Amino acid sequence: MTSPAPSSRRTVLQLLVVCLCVVGGVSVVALGTVDRWVEPGPTTAAVAPLAEGEDAEELGAVLLPPDTPLEQAQTYDWTTESLRPPRHRVTYGLGTTLDAWLEDQHRAFARRLRYRSLGDERFTYQAPRGCSADMRCIYEELIRSNAGPVKALGERFEASIRERDLDAAQAAQLILGFVQRIHYELPRDEPFGIVPPALVPARNRGDCDSKAVLAVMLLQQVGIDAVVLYSDPLAHAAVGVDLPGGRTRLRYGGRSYQYAEVTTDGWPLGMIPPRYDKPHLWVVLPVGPGVNG
């Protein structure tokens, strides 16, 4: 099993925050961290065709709008060994207009915050008043602006979980397996270095926090308390789930969260890669309506 590679990211807890008294917020300079000793990011492995007699759980197709050509959609096929059947498939696609609109919303938000790329995974932006010096406000805006398309995808998971009477741990494994299946890729052309969550499965690409935000949205939709885990020193992001188990747990607001990796296909829930097993270097970011904190 290949260890997940950290994202060569800007990190906002290592921000140089320039406290300029400007109307609407604080001017922020984000300094990127590039973990140069790590192997290239993981790629999605090929899935073998179904063997004769092998079954698969078909979650169905989500096409937005409904007349989106199927050839514009992505079909994901992944295995969750703890479930029966272990093989799963779901199709997700956005029409050209909706895809472009979500991208435009992301870039318009960046303009409102006076986002400016400095190259080499560094950027500046003017944080809205009341935002802390981390990525939480960026994640919250993406969750708000991408809620509809992601909810439609989540409904396919909700239906499968309900029909199969899966418990919370099984539901989490199902969703995390899907997100892990999405191709890992650094979004060098996106504001704040993050792909909007609805575009991650539509374009089959995203890095650690792009995929983590999507996973948190889907997990919260099915009733699982999930948060974004973020580490500046380790230049990585992951997901925390409030479920039993896991040797390393991150605590926040009276709760403790099991680590969930989203960059590597098939990485087990609760297993933290040794290079990241440094709890004091992680920060819990509760985002979205499903988290109290």
KEKE-3310 file (N, C-alpha, C; in steps of 0.2 Angstrom, whole numbers, plus 5000, padded with zeros to 4 digits):
npx = (5004:5003:5010:5001:5004:5009:5001:5008:5008:5001:5000:4989:4990:5003:5003:5009:5002:4997:4993:4983:4973:4960:4945:4933:4941:4956:4972:4980:4994:4998:5009:5017:5021:5032:5034:5047:5054:5045:5038:5030:5012:4999:4991:4976:4973:4970:4954:4949:4939:4922:4922:4915:4900:4902:4896:4890:4887:4876:4875:4869:4866:4870:4866:4868:4862:4848:4848:4862:4874:4879:4892:4899:4900:4908:4912:4913:4922:4924:4931:4924:4929:4923:4910:4895:4888:4906:4911:4907:4898:4896:4889:4893:4890:4892:4883:4890:4887:4884:4895:4904:4898:4900:4914:4916:4909:4918:4930:4925:4922:4936:4940:4933:4939:4951:4961:4977:4989:5005:5014:5023:5015:5010:5000:4990:4977:4963:4956:4939:4931:4931:4935:4946:4964:4965:4960:4947:4936:4936:4934:4921:4913:4914:4907:4895:4892:4892:4883:4871:4873:4882:4874:4865:4872:4876:4863:4862:4871:4865:4853:4858:4864:4853:4845:4853:4854:4866:4878:4886:4900:4902:4895:4903:4915:4911:4909:4921:4929:4925:4928:4942:4945:4945:4955:4971:4977:4987:4979:4984:4980:4969:4960:4966:4971:4963:4950:4933:4921:4910:4915:4926:4922:4916:4926:4936:4947:4958:4966:4973:4965:4955:4948:4945:4936:4925:4923:4919:4907:4899:4899:4893:4881:4875:4873:4885:4897:4909:4925:4937:4954:4969:4986:4998:5013:5015:5010:4998:4981:4966:4953:4942:4933:4919:4919:4920:4936:4953:4969:4976:4969:4961:4957:4943:4932:4927:4925:4932:4941:4943:4956:4955:4961:4961:4968:4974:4970:4960:4965:4964:4951:4954:4968:4983:4996:5013:5022:5013:5009:5008:5000:5000:5003:4992:4977:4960:4947:4931:4918:4904:4886:4884:4892:4895:4903)
npy = (4994:5011:5025:5040:5055:5071:5086:5098:5112:5129:5135:5140:5142:5145:5158:5174:5187:5202:5215:5226:5240:5239:5242:5230:5219:5209:5210:5197:5187:5172:5159:5146:5129:5117:5101:5093:5081:5071:5058:5059:5063:5051:5041:5037:5020:5007:4999:4982:4973:4968:4951:4936:4933:4941:4954:4971:4986:4997:5014:5023:5037:5054:5068:5084:5098:5087:5084:5083:5076:5059:5056:5067:5064:5057:5041:5032:5018:5008:4999:4993:4984:4980:4979:4971:4969:4971:4980:4995:5007:5024:5037:5054:5070:5086:5099:5109:5123:5124:5119:5129:5140:5137:5138:5151:5157:5154:5161:5174:5175:5175:5187:5196:5195:5200:5191:5186:5178:5173:5165:5149:5142:5152:5165:5180:5187:5197:5194:5192:5202:5196:5183:5170:5166:5155:5142:5141:5150:5151:5137:5137:5145:5139:5127:5132:5138:5127:5119:5113:5105:5095:5090:5083:5073:5067:5062:5050:5042:5042:5035:5022:5019:5018:5009:4997:4997:5001:5004:5018:5018:5009:5017:5028:5022:5019:5031:5038:5029:5032:5045:5044:5038:5047:5056:5061:5077:5092:5108:5119:5130:5136:5148:5151:5138:5127:5116:5119:5110:5103:5102:5094:5079:5080:5084:5075:5077:5083:5090:5087:5095:5099:5087:5084:5093:5090:5077:5079:5086:5076:5066:5073:5075:5062:5061:5060:5066:5076:5083:5095:5091:5099:5103:5114:5112:5100:5101:5096:5090:5082:5071:5071:5060:5058:5044:5028:5020:5019:5023:5036:5050:5066:5080:5091:5103:5095:5083:5069:5065:5053:5049:5051:5047:5055:5055:5044:5029:5017:5018:5014:5018:5027:5024:5032:5038:5035:5046:5057:5055:5064:5071:5084:5093:5095:5104:5105:5109:5114:5114:5119:5115:5103:5102:5106:5118)
npz = (5000:4996:5004:5007:4999:5005:5001:4991:4997:5000:5016:5029:5042:5044:5041:5036:5044:5040:5049:5044:5045:5037:5029:5030:5033:5036:5029:5021:5020:5012:5015:5006:5009:5004:5003:4999:5000:4998:4988:4972:4971:4974:4961:4953:4953:4941:4940:4940:4928:4931:4938:4931:4937:4948:4959:4960:4969:4963:4963:4955:4943:4943:4935:4931:4924:4921:4907:4904:4894:4895:4892:4896:4909:4924:4929:4943:4951:4964:4978:4994:5006:5018:5015:5008:4992:4989:4979:4971:4962:4955:4945:4940:4934:4928:4918:4905:4907:4921:4927:4923:4929:4943:4944:4940:4951:4961:4958:4958:4971:4976:4970:4977:4989:4986:4981:4977:4967:4971:4966:4966:4975:4984:4990:4992:5001:5007:5021:5026:5039:5055:5052:5056:5056:5046:5034:5036:5033:5019:5016:5021:5013:5000:5003:5005:4992:4984:4988:4983:4971:4977:4987:4979:4974:4986:4990:4983:4990:5002:4999:4996:5008:5017:5011:5013:5026:5033:5046:5055:5054:5043:5033:5033:5028:5015:5009:5010:5003:4990:4988:4990:4978:4968:4957:4962:4962:4961:4962:4953:4946:4952:4962:4979:4979:4979:4973:4969:4979:4972:4959:4960:4960:4947:4938:4941:4949:4962:4976:4993:5002:4994:4991:5004:5009:5001:5005:5019:5017:5011:5021:5032:5027:5028:5041:5049:5060:5055:5051:5045:5045:5047:5044:5045:5047:5042:5029:5024:5023:5029:5034:5049:5058:5069:5076:5084:5088:5080:5082:5083:5088:5086:5096:5099:5105:5116:5109:5100:5086:5073:5062:5045:5029:5013:5001:4996:4987:4994:5007:5024:5036:5050:5051:5052:5042:5046:5045:5047:5060:5071:5082:5089:5079:5071:5067:5071:5060:5061:5050:5040:5041:5049:5060:5077:5085)
capx = (5000:5007:5008:4999:5009:5006:5000:5013:5002:5001:4997:4987:4991:5009:5002:5011:4996:4999:4987:4982:4966:4956:4938:4931:4945:4963:4976:4984:4999:4999:5016:5016:5026:5033:5037:5051:5056:5040:5037:5024:5006:4996:4987:4971:4974:4964:4950:4948:4932:4919:4922:4909:4896:4903:4890:4892:4881:4875:4872:4865:4869:4868:4867:4865:4855:4847:4850:4869:4876:4882:4899:4902:4901:4913:4910:4918:4921:4928:4929:4924:4930:4919:4903:4893:4895:4912:4911:4902:4898:4892:4891:4892:4892:4889:4883:4895:4885:4884:4902:4907:4895:4903:4920:4915:4908:4924:4934:4922:4924:4943:4941:4930:4944:4957:4965:4982:4994:5012:5018:5026:5010:5009:4995:4988:4970:4960:4951:4933:4931:4929:4938:4953:4970:4966:4956:4940:4931:4936:4930:4913:4910:4914:4902:4888:4891:4892:4878:4866:4876:4885:4868:4862:4877:4875:4857:4863:4874:4860:4849:4862:4865:4847:4842:4857:4855:4873:4879:4889:4906:4901:4893:4909:4920:4908:4910:4928:4932:4923:4933:4949:4945:4945:4962:4974:4981:4987:4976:4989:4976:4963:4961:4967:4974:4958:4945:4927:4919:4906:4919:4931:4920:4914:4932:4940:4954:4958:4972:4971:4960:4949:4945:4943:4930:4920:4921:4915:4900:4895:4898:4888:4874:4872:4873:4891:4900:4915:4928:4943:4960:4973:4992:5003:5020:5015:5008:4993:4974:4963:4946:4941:4926:4918:4917:4925:4942:4958:4974:4977:4963:4962:4951:4940:4926:4924:4924:4938:4940:4947:4959:4953:4965:4957:4972:4976:4965:4959:4968:4959:4949:4958:4975:4986:5002:5018:5024:5008:5006:5010:4994:5001:5004:4986:4972:4953:4943:4924:4915:4898:4880:4884:4897:4894:4909)
capy = (5000:5017:5030:5046:5060:5077:5091:5104:5117:5135:5134:5147:5143:5148:5164:5180:5191:5209:5218:5233:5242:5241:5241:5223:5213:5209:5208:5191:5184:5165:5156:5139:5124:5112:5095:5091:5074:5066:5055:5062:5062:5045:5041:5032:5013:5004:4994:4976:4972:4963:4944:4932:4931:4946:4959:4977:4990:5003:5020:5027:5042:5061:5072:5091:5097:5080:5082:5083:5070:5054:5056:5072:5062:5053:5035:5029:5011:5007:4993:4994:4977:4978:4979:4966:4968:4976:4984:5001:5012:5030:5042:5061:5074:5093:5102:5114:5129:5123:5119:5136:5145:5136:5140:5158:5159:5153:5166:5180:5176:5177:5194:5200:5194:5203:5186:5187:5173:5176:5160:5144:5140:5157:5170:5185:5189:5201:5190:5195:5203:5190:5176:5168:5166:5149:5142:5140:5155:5149:5131:5138:5148:5134:5123:5136:5139:5121:5114:5110:5099:5090:5087:5078:5067:5064:5058:5043:5038:5041:5030:5016:5017:5017:5002:4992:4997:5002:5008:5024:5016:5007:5023:5032:5019:5019:5038:5039:5025:5035:5051:5042:5035:5053:5057:5066:5082:5099:5113:5125:5135:5138:5152:5148:5131:5122:5115:5119:5103:5100:5101:5088:5073:5082:5084:5069:5079:5087:5088:5085:5099:5099:5081:5083:5097:5086:5071:5082:5088:5070:5063:5077:5074:5056:5061:5058:5072:5076:5090:5095:5091:5103:5103:5118:5110:5094:5103:5091:5090:5075:5072:5068:5058:5056:5037:5024:5017:5023:5024:5043:5054:5073:5082:5098:5105:5090:5077:5067:5063:5048:5051:5048:5049:5055:5056:5037:5024:5011:5019:5012:5023:5026:5023:5038:5037:5037:5053:5062:5053:5069:5075:5091:5097:5096:5108:5103:5115:5112:5118:5116:5115:5097:5102:5111:5120)
capz = (5000:4995:5008:5004:4998:5007:4996:4991:4998:5004:5022:5031:5049:5044:5037:5039:5044:5041:5052:5041:5047:5031:5029:5028:5036:5037:5023:5023:5015:5014:5013:5004:5011:4999:5006:4993:5000:4997:4981:4968:4973:4971:4955:4953:4950:4937:4943:4935:4926:4935:4936:4930:4944:4953:4959:4962:4971:4958:4966:4950:4940:4945:4930:4933:4924:4919:4900:4903:4891:4899:4890:4900:4916:4927:4932:4948:4953:4970:4983:5001:5008:5023:5013:5003:4989:4990:4973:4970:4956:4954:4940:4942:4929:4927:4912:4904:4910:4928:4928:4922:4934:4949:4943:4941:4958:4965:4956:4960:4978:4976:4968:4983:4995:4983:4981:4972:4967:4971:4963:4970:4981:4989:4988:4997:5001:5012:5025:5029:5046:5059:5050:5059:5051:5043:5028:5038:5029:5012:5015:5022:5007:4995:5005:5004:4985:4980:4992:4979:4967:4981:4990:4974:4974:4993:4990:4981:4996:5007:4997:4997:5016:5020:5009:5015:5033:5035:5051:5053:5051:5036:5029:5032:5023:5008:5006:5010:4997:4984:4988:4988:4971:4964:4955:4966:4958:4964:4957:4953:4942:4956:4968:4986:4978:4980:4968:4972:4980:4967:4953:4962:4956:4940:4934:4943:4951:4968:4981:5000:5005:4989:4993:5011:5010:4998:5010:5025:5015:5010:5028:5036:5024:5030:5048:5053:5063:5051:5051:5041:5049:5044:5047:5042:5047:5038:5023:5022:5025:5030:5037:5055:5059:5076:5076:5088:5084:5078:5087:5084:5088:5087:5100:5098:5108:5119:5105:5097:5079:5070:5056:5038:5023:5007:4995:4993:4986:4999:5014:5029:5041:5057:5051:5050:5040:5051:5044:5049:5066:5076:5084:5091:5073:5067:5069:5069:5058:5060:5045:5038:5046:5053:5065:5082:5088)
cpx = (5004:5005:5006:5004:5006:5006:5005:5009:5005:4998:4995:4988:4999:5009:5007:5005:4998:4993:4986:4975:4963:4949:4936:4935:4952:4967:4980:4988:5000:5006:5015:5022:5026:5037:5041:5054:5051:5039:5031:5018:5003:4992:4982:4973:4968:4960:4948:4941:4929:4920:4916:4906:4897:4898:4893:4886:4881:4871:4868:4869:4866:4871:4864:4867:4854:4848:4857:4871:4881:4890:4903:4903:4906:4910:4915:4917:4926:4926:4930:4924:4925:4912:4902:4888:4900:4912:4906:4903:4894:4894:4889:4894:4888:4889:4889:4894:4886:4891:4906:4905:4899:4910:4920:4914:4914:4929:4931:4923:4931:4944:4938:4935:4951:4963:4970:4987:5001:5017:5021:5021:5009:5004:4994:4980:4968:4955:4945:4934:4928:4932:4945:4958:4970:4961:4949:4935:4931:4932:4922:4910:4910:4908:4895:4887:4890:4887:4874:4868:4879:4879:4865:4866:4876:4868:4858:4867:4869:4855:4852:4863:4859:4844:4846:4858:4862:4874:4884:4896:4906:4899:4899:4914:4918:4910:4917:4932:4930:4928:4940:4950:4946:4953:4965:4978:4981:4984:4979:4985:4970:4965:4962:4970:4969:4952:4938:4924:4915:4910:4925:4929:4918:4920:4937:4947:4953:4964:4969:4965:4954:4945:4942:4937:4924:4918:4917:4908:4896:4894:4893:4881:4871:4872:4879:4895:4907:4918:4934:4949:4965:4980:4997:5010:5020:5013:5003:4986:4971:4956:4946:4934:4925:4915:4922:4931:4947:4963:4976:4971:4964:4956:4950:4934:4923:4923:4931:4937:4945:4950:4957:4957:4961:4961:4974:4971:4965:4963:4963:4957:4952:4965:4978:4993:5008:5020:5020:5006:5009:5004:4995:5002:4998:4981:4965:4949:4936:4921:4908:4892:4880:4888:4895:4901:4911)
cpy = (5006:5022:5036:5051:5067:5082:5096:5110:5124:5133:5140:5147:5145:5155:5170:5185:5198:5213:5225:5234:5244:5239:5234:5218:5215:5207:5202:5189:5176:5162:5149:5135:5119:5106:5091:5084:5069:5064:5059:5059:5055:5046:5036:5025:5011:4999:4988:4976:4967:4956:4941:4931:4936:4951:4965:4981:4996:5008:5024:5033:5049:5065:5079:5096:5090:5079:5083:5076:5066:5054:5062:5070:5058:5047:5032:5022:5010:5001:4995:4987:4975:4977:4973:4969:4973:4982:4989:5005:5018:5034:5049:5065:5081:5095:5107:5121:5129:5123:5125:5141:5144:5138:5148:5161:5159:5159:5173:5181:5178:5184:5198:5200:5197:5197:5188:5182:5176:5170:5155:5143:5145:5162:5175:5185:5193:5197:5194:5197:5198:5183:5176:5167:5158:5148:5141:5144:5153:5142:5132:5141:5143:5129:5126:5136:5133:5116:5110:5104:5093:5086:5081:5072:5063:5060:5051:5039:5037:5035:5023:5014:5015:5010:4996:4992:4997:5006:5014:5023:5013:5013:5027:5029:5019:5026:5040:5035:5029:5041:5049:5040:5041:5054:5063:5071:5089:5104:5119:5131:5138:5143:5148:5140:5126:5122:5115:5111:5099:5098:5095:5082:5074:5082:5079:5072:5083:5085:5087:5089:5099:5093:5081:5087:5093:5080:5073:5083:5082:5067:5066:5076:5067:5055:5060:5065:5071:5083:5089:5095:5094:5104:5108:5115:5104:5095:5098:5092:5083:5077:5069:5066:5056:5049:5033:5021:5022:5024:5032:5047:5062:5076:5089:5098:5099:5083:5075:5064:5058:5050:5047:5051:5049:5055:5049:5032:5018:5012:5018:5018:5021:5025:5029:5036:5039:5044:5058:5060:5058:5074:5082:5096:5098:5100:5105:5109:5112:5116:5115:5116:5108:5097:5108:5112:5127)
cpz = (5000:5000:5005:5004:5001:5001:4996:4991:5001:5011:5026:5039:5050:5041:5041:5039:5045:5043:5050:5043:5041:5032:5026:5030:5036:5031:5025:5018:5017:5011:5012:5008:5006:5002:5000:4994:4999:4989:4978:4971:4970:4965:4956:4950:4946:4941:4938:4934:4931:4933:4935:4937:4949:4953:4961:4964:4966:4962:4962:4947:4942:4939:4931:4927:4921:4912:4899:4900:4895:4898:4894:4907:4918:4930:4937:4950:4958:4974:4990:5004:5013:5022:5008:4999:4990:4985:4972:4964:4957:4949:4941:4936:4929:4920:4911:4907:4917:4930:4928:4927:4941:4949:4944:4948:4963:4964:4958:4968:4980:4975:4974:4989:4992:4983:4975:4972:4967:4968:4968:4976:4986:4986:4994:4996:5007:5016:5027:5036:5050:5057:5054:5054:5049:5037:5030:5034:5022:5011:5016:5016:5001:4997:5004:4996:4981:4984:4988:4975:4971:4985:4985:4974:4981:4993:4988:4986:5001:5006:4998:5004:5019:5018:5011:5023:5036:5041:5050:5051:5044:5031:5027:5027:5016:5005:5005:5004:4991:4983:4987:4981:4966:4963:4959:4962:4961:4959:4957:4949:4946:4961:4975:4985:4980:4975:4972:4973:4975:4960:4954:4958:4949:4936:4936:4945:4958:4972:4988:5002:5001:4991:5000:5012:5007:5003:5016:5023:5015:5017:5032:5034:5026:5037:5052:5054:5060:5051:5047:5046:5044:5047:5043:5041:5042:5031:5020:5026:5025:5033:5044:5056:5067:5077:5081:5084:5082:5083:5089:5083:5089:5091:5099:5101:5112:5115:5102:5091:5077:5064:5050:5033:5017:5001:4992:4993:4991:5005:5019:5034:5047:5057:5048:5048:5045:5051:5047:5056:5072:5078:5086:5085:5069:5071:5066:5066:5057:5055:5043:5043:5050:5059:5070:5085:5087)
residu = (MET:THR:SER:PRO:ALA:PRO:SER:SER:ARG:ARG:THR:VAL:LEU:GLN:LEU:LEU:VAL:VAL:CYS:LEU:CYS:VAL:VAL:GLY:GLY:VAL:SER:VAL:VAL:ALA:LEU:GLY:THR:VAL:ASP:ARG:TRP:VAL:GLU:PRO:GLY:PRO:THR:THR:ALA:ALA:VAL:ALA:PRO:LEU:ALA:GLU:GLY:GLU:ASP:ALA:GLU:GLU:LEU:GLY:ALA:VAL:LEU:LEU:PRO:PRO:ASP:THR:PRO:LEU:GLU:GLN:ALA:GLN:THR:TYR:ASP:TRP:THR:THR:GLU:SER:LEU:ARG:PRO:PRO:ARG:HIS:ARG:VAL:THR:TYR:GLY:LEU:GLY:THR:THR:LEU:ASP:ALA:TRP:LEU:GLU:ASP:GLN:HIS:ARG:ALA:PHE:ALA:ARG:ARG:LEU:ARG:TYR:ARG:SER:LEU:GLY:ASP:GLU:ARG:PHE:THR:TYR:GLN:ALA:PRO:ARG:GLY:CYS:SER:ALA:ASP:MET:ARG:CYS:ILE:TYR:GLU:GLU:LEU:ILE:ARG:SER:ASN:ALA:GLY:PRO:VAL:LYS:ALA:LEU:GLY:GLU:ARG:PHE:GLU:ALA:SER:ILE:ARG:GLU:ARG:ASP:LEU:ASP:ALA:ALA:GLN:ALA:ALA:GLN:LEU:ILE:LEU:GLY:PHE:VAL:GLN:ARG:ILE:HIS:TYR:GLU:LEU:PRO:ARG:ASP:GLU:PRO:PHE:GLY:ILE:VAL:PRO:PRO:ALA:LEU:VAL:PRO:ALA:ARG:ASN:ARG:GLY:ASP:CYS:ASP:SER:LYS:ALA:VAL:LEU:ALA:VAL:MET:LEU:LEU:GLN:GLN:VAL:GLY:ILE:ASP:ALA:VAL:VAL:LEU:TYR:SER:ASP:PRO:LEU:ALA:HIS:ALA:ALA:VAL:GLY:VAL:ASP:LEU:PRO:GLY:GLY:ARG:THR:ARG:LEU:ARG:TYR:GLY:GLY:ARG:SER:TYR:GLN:TYR:ALA:GLU:VAL:THR:THR:ASP:GLY:TRP:PRO:LEU:GLY:MET:ILE:PRO:PRO:ARG:TYR:ASP:LYS:PRO:HIS:LEU:TRP:VAL:VAL:LEU:PRO:VAL:GLY:PRO:GLY:VAL:ASN:GLY)
# end
